[in-house]
Amino acid sequence: MRTLQDTKPIWHALIWIAGYIAIVNVGDAVSEAIGIASAGTALLLVVYSLALLGYLRGANRMRFYGLRRAEPGTMRLTAFYLPLFALTLFQYAKGLNSDLDAQTVVIACILMIGVGFVEELIFRGFLFRAVLAKKTVLRAIYLSGVTFGFGHIVNLLRGYTGSDQLIQLVAAIVIGIALGYVVAITQSILPGVLFHILFNISGALTTHDVVWDTVLVGAMAVVLVPYIVYLHRVLTRSTGQPATCADTIAPAAATK
């Protein structure tokens, strides 16, 4: 696997993505067998997260894949993620799900921590870097974002309706693109991991309604489309032109 990081980085990313999908499906089956919703999935994702950390530590690739602090001076250029973190509050407008007990809330939070970490690492870490190795940074941003969005189609296997799936697909693509821009600017996936966890938790703890969820996606578009345009301008100013191959964003230039 470690050899694939350098020789076939796209395959390296896809293998870890496939492993994630398999873990989720096995976890769902275990959860159903033991009669505790999401318990098996949460546990397996914690194990998968630890395995990923051990794998990267052993290969000395933690910083390379964005498990690092943001480069000095770059966080302010992303408007401190304020538009993204505002989205975590939007979902609470739907109201908390009163049917959730303490055990369900704890399991949901553990599950979402695992999902947030793993998805950011494999999509904004592995896949982003794999595309960037041979293509422009813009292709890395958009391909990783679109792949992230379409990756949610597997939720159809988890009982989601077509309308729920469409809402998730659109939201995930837009959020994925925004997060890709921020990773390109800051060189860190950690703020995105935090956002992803908080956003997923707010979704897990609130009520689900197609109308409300549709309104939420519309609100996301209103917030995120201008934000993506802003981030694109920041990225363009910092590089002068789209970076190619293994080029990275120059933080010193970005702070000018």
LINTA-V302022 format. One line per field, one symbol per residue. psi: psi as a letter, one per 30 degrees, with the letter a starting at -180 (. if undefined). Layout:
psi = ???
This chain:
psi = eeefeeeieeeeeeeeeeeeeeeeeeeeeeeeefgjkfeeeeeeeeeeeeeeeeeeeefhgeeeggillkkkffeffghggeeefefffeffffkkjffkleeeeeeeeeefeeeeeeeeefefdeeeeeefffaleeeeeeeeeeeeeffffffefggkleeeeeeeeeeeeeeeeeeeeeeeefgkfeeeeeeeeeeeeeeffllkkeeeeeeeeeeeeeeeeeeeeeeeeeeeeffelkklbgklkjeeeff.
